[in-house]
Amino acid sequence: MTHYKTLAFVLMAILAGFASCRKEPLENKGNPNHRVCKTYSQQFETVWAGMDQGYVFWDRDTVDWDKRYEEFKPVFAEFDSRPANRPVTIYEYYAAYEGLFEGLLDHHLTGIFYSPKGTPHGQCQAYVRPGKNDYEHPTNPIDERNKQLKVLRKKAIPGTLIEYNPNTTYNIPGSYFCLIEGAKEGEMIAYFRFTDFNMVEMHQKYEYGSGAYPDAVSAQAPAKAFYGPRYHEGISMEGASYANNDSVVGIIIDLRGNGGGSVADLAPIIGSLAQTPTLIGYTRVKEGYGRLDYSEWSESWIDCPRTKHLKTPKPIVVLSDVYSGSCAELATMLIKSLPNGTFIGERTYGAVGGLYAGNASNVYHDLYYSGCFGDPDYYENGPDPYKNDFSFYVYTSTFHMVDNNHGDVEGVGVQPDIEVLYNRSKLDQGTDTQLDRAIRFIRVGH
């Protein structure tokens, strides 16, 4: 009997097991999903308690959560005591929650907090995402990608570049394929880049196109060139599968600026680059409301399609950067774990803890002792009786993941095998130093 499972299946089995043998539910007054907040203080108390019970990183996080309570309880109490002629401003409201969450390890963590609609001074919304990185670039990922694509167009073997730059209303990933010359005549390097992990979903929704998505079929052309016509099932020998072409002596998977997406992509899109299932790390979840009520660590394997995978091992380089997050980091960990895999670039964003199966905040705190709590639609769509309530929504991770050496990734990032930091001046001059290093590695072997 095989012992491996895909990451998604492992999480499903673990969490389903907890749901079936869980403890008695917390009293309504303690579960943040059962609280209706009528004051700033009630909102603060509920949010603080929800994190206290359901945050999965307390044993490794350096934030003193009890001290934060003592520090910010009087701040929110003072908000409640304000006279009508001196209302709480959006800046004060945001600063309070930003201070409460500052420095927490979870890089998926997001909070949205509302003051009432019905007060004379109007409502405030505080949107807080505390995850930060100490070496973010002096530009943004879209600008960088556009400059990198200009360089790629010059490096591609003429006639091999296939690129798709989506209209943002389509909600489908940009993707880019080309062949680059290898070290010897006739040798080629297959390059593939995509901007989001929803390739399988794109296939399912848009394969045949429609009036609403007139170029949906062409959007899949880069993936089909690299993987073959049935890319959503993994690399195939059918048709133009350049990954399995004998003339292709190396592969570059470019995940720079890829913020993640669906774990459904991991097996067919990334796992198919391996010959066997690959251990990428270990996960654990909460099994009680106590801060340190953890499960045991469980192995997390990424499956490899048994018939549609890379037939012959060849050097694989993954390019990732500080803007590679979530599923892009899991993919980086997988390729880095392969005997023929190398990670070139810079330390990734550090957000691998993700949420299990969606964002149903009404069930997470009860079923899994962690994850989302609050209601993202309550404030915007709730009926008039709710207009004076202080609603909120907190998105925090369901599981804690470490790499296959039990090293921390959350809030830290995946460390490259060969570090090549982003070089803005070189890129402005038409040189992509990270791509050049990947090409050199495949051509000369180091």
Order of alpha helices (4+ residues) and beta strands (2+ residues): alpha-alpha-alpha-alpha-beta-beta-alpha-beta-beta-beta-alpha-alpha-beta-beta-beta-beta-alpha-beta-alpha-beta-alpha-beta-beta-beta-alpha-alpha
